Amino acid sequence: MGTVPILALEVVSKTSGGEYKQKKIDYAQLGILYYAIYVLSRRYRRKREPLEVYRLVEGNYILQPGSRVWMPEIALAIGRERGTYLGRTREWLYWYDQKGRKLLTPEELVQQERERADRLPQKLRDLGINAENI
């Protein structure tokens, strides 16, 4: 048998498909340590949180508290917040580091580097350096 994943993530878009019953049993039997269920549609959320993360404890999944759940085995937390990705602004799932800082998407990294590059010529001028001579 292959390596058992640490995390299984179910994204429920239109209708649920056994995420809260049968799939929890199946994933527990496989020994998957974390099982996360993310429900996109408000219509199907009912009385549940949009993102629920469960940890396998003695063969049973226990719901983990909080809007971001730290998983020390992978040194990351998973959570949700509003943001823009690929030009779409909505709620997204994000990874966070141990200090709670959101890991940037590739799009956000490019934007951050553009802003940094745009500040560089002025910084050089402030230091008395003519960028044209470099």
C-alpha positions as CSV (number, residue, x, y, z in Angstrom):
1,M,0.0,0.0,0.0
2,G,1.2,3.5,-0.7
3,T,1.7,6.5,1.6
4,V,-1.4,7.7,3.4
5,P,-2.0,11.4,2.8
6,I,-2.0,13.7,5.9
7,L,-4.9,15.8,4.6
8,A,-8.0,15.1,2.5
9,L,-9.9,18.2,1.4
10,E,-13.5,17.9,0.1
11,V,-14.9,21.0,-1.7
12,V,-18.6,20.9,-1.8
13,S,-20.0,23.1,-4.5
14,K,-23.6,22.3,-5.3
15,T,-24.8,19.2,-3.4
16,S,-23.3,17.3,-0.6
17,G,-22.1,13.8,-1.3
18,G,-21.6,12.0,2.0
19,E,-18.9,14.3,3.2
20,Y,-20.2,14.3,6.8
21,K,-21.0,10.6,7.0
22,Q,-19.6,8.0,4.7
23,K,-16.5,9.8,3.6
24,K,-15.5,10.5,7.2
25,I,-15.7,6.8,7.8
26,D,-13.8,5.9,4.7
27,Y,-11.0,8.4,5.3
28,A,-10.7,7.4,9.0
29,Q,-10.3,3.8,7.9
30,L,-7.5,4.9,5.5
31,G,-5.8,6.7,8.4
32,I,-5.9,10.2,6.9
33,L,-4.9,12.4,9.8
34,Y,-6.9,15.5,8.8
35,Y,-10.1,15.7,6.9
36,A,-11.4,19.2,5.8
37,I,-14.7,20.0,4.3
38,Y,-15.2,23.3,2.6
39,V,-18.7,24.3,1.5
40,L,-18.8,27.0,-1.2
41,S,-22.5,27.5,-1.4
42,R,-24.3,29.3,1.5
43,R,-27.4,27.3,0.6
44,Y,-25.8,24.0,1.6
45,R,-23.9,25.2,4.7
46,R,-27.0,24.9,7.0
47,K,-25.8,25.1,10.6
48,R,-22.2,24.2,9.8
49,E,-19.2,26.4,9.3
50,P,-18.0,26.9,5.7
51,L,-14.7,25.3,6.6
52,E,-14.6,22.4,9.0
53,V,-11.3,20.6,9.8
54,Y,-11.3,17.3,11.6
55,R,-8.3,15.5,13.2
56,L,-8.2,11.8,13.5
57,V,-8.0,10.8,17.2
58,E,-8.2,7.1,18.1
59,G,-10.0,6.2,14.9
60,N,-12.6,9.1,15.1
61,Y,-12.6,12.5,13.5
62,I,-12.8,15.4,16.0
63,L,-13.8,18.8,14.8
64,Q,-10.9,21.3,15.4
65,P,-11.9,24.7,16.8
66,G,-11.1,28.0,15.2
67,S,-11.3,29.7,11.8
68,R,-7.7,28.6,11.0
69,V,-6.5,25.2,12.0
70,W,-2.8,24.6,12.6
71,M,-1.4,21.2,11.4
72,P,2.0,20.8,12.9
73,E,2.7,17.7,10.8
74,I,2.9,19.9,7.7
75,A,3.8,23.2,9.5
76,L,0.9,25.0,8.0
77,A,-2.6,26.2,8.9
78,I,-5.6,26.3,6.6
79,G,-8.2,29.0,6.8
80,R,-10.5,31.1,4.6
81,E,-10.7,34.8,3.8
82,R,-11.8,37.1,1.1
83,G,-9.2,37.7,-1.5
84,T,-8.5,38.0,-5.2
85,Y,-7.0,35.1,-7.1
86,L,-6.8,34.8,-10.9
87,G,-8.8,38.0,-11.1
88,R,-11.7,36.7,-9.1
89,T,-12.6,38.4,-5.7
90,R,-14.4,36.1,-3.4
91,E,-13.8,33.8,-0.4
92,W,-10.8,31.5,-0.9
93,L,-9.0,28.9,1.2
94,Y,-5.4,30.0,2.1
95,W,-2.4,28.5,3.8
96,Y,-0.8,30.3,6.8
97,D,2.5,30.0,8.5
98,Q,3.1,29.4,12.2
99,K,2.9,33.1,12.9
100,G,-0.5,33.3,11.2
101,R,0.8,35.1,8.0
102,K,-1.1,34.2,4.9
103,L,1.1,32.6,2.3
104,L,0.9,34.6,-0.9
105,T,-0.5,33.2,-4.1
106,P,1.7,33.4,-7.3
107,E,-0.4,36.4,-8.4
108,E,0.2,38.2,-5.1
109,L,3.9,37.4,-5.2
110,V,4.2,38.9,-8.7
111,Q,2.3,42.0,-7.5
112,Q,4.6,42.3,-4.5
113,E,7.7,42.1,-6.6
114,R,6.3,44.7,-9.1
115,E,5.7,47.1,-6.2
116,R,9.2,46.5,-4.9
117,A,10.7,47.1,-8.3
118,D,8.8,50.3,-8.7
119,R,10.1,51.6,-5.3
120,L,13.8,50.8,-6.2
121,P,14.6,53.8,-8.5
122,Q,13.3,56.2,-5.8
123,K,15.3,54.5,-3.1
124,L,18.5,54.7,-5.2
125,R,17.8,58.5,-5.8
126,D,17.3,58.9,-2.0
127,L,20.8,57.3,-1.5
128,G,22.3,59.7,-4.1
129,I,22.8,56.9,-6.7
130,N,21.9,57.5,-10.3
131,A,20.3,54.4,-11.5
132,E,21.4,55.2,-15.1
133,N,25.0,54.8,-14.1
134,I,24.6,51.3,-12.8
